[in-house]
């Protein structure tokens, strides 16, 4: 049913081929350091033609959570980039209804107050803002800053820890109103207890009615997701529910450790 589906990928493949100018420059540089009769095509084949994602299909219903798991370099971030339109598929089709909020793996901070960094140009809505900072456990942090959430960051202001930065990035993405939320490894730099609480309070409760994609390989998170996509070297190793995962791929946890 198209009206209840928020995102659909049909047999999508993609490669990160660089701009053609950049490509020639690299081949030229590579050739300079090669013996004269070696095959310059090898470089091309090895580095540029291998797809980063192969034949991926999925659909996500409105209000559902998809967990994207897989070892490092399996293509999880690339999948989000493709949904964002940053990585153009070489084959297949992507359909979604428009407004996306994206939280990158490493969140960036702009000069301004902490509050500015969460609102990010949107208007301040006290209720919304308070629920978001509570769910992202930022209240305790604000209490320790000299001017609470009006404390300046970057130029002459306080420096956030890795975990604070991650939570500000998550809060920014959640504060924004969107049809689809893409959260790339939002718990990096968080301890296990904080991760668990933020997953519960923010990703599961506050975002309960939101269509979400969360990059995470934690077993507890996979159990709570409506759908799971397990990537391996750019291929779909598994797509379905947690109980289907246990039945079809009983060895799956080995893939999550890398
Ligand atoms: P990790 O868990 O380490 O973040 P991943 O998200 O599963 O890994 P990626 O999608 O980041 O995997 O990487 C898959 C491949 O794509 C890897 O060979 C690096 C490459 N890649 C990722 N992002 C880019 C980019 N922006 N430009 C060019 N290549 C990229």
Boltz pocket constraint, residues with backbone or C-beta under 6 A from the ligand:
constraints:
  - pocket:
      binder: B
      contacts: [[A, 16], [A, 52], [A, 70], [A, 71], [A, 72], [A, 73], [A, 74], [A, 75], [A, 76], [A, 77], [A, 78], [A, 79]]
      max_distance: 6.0
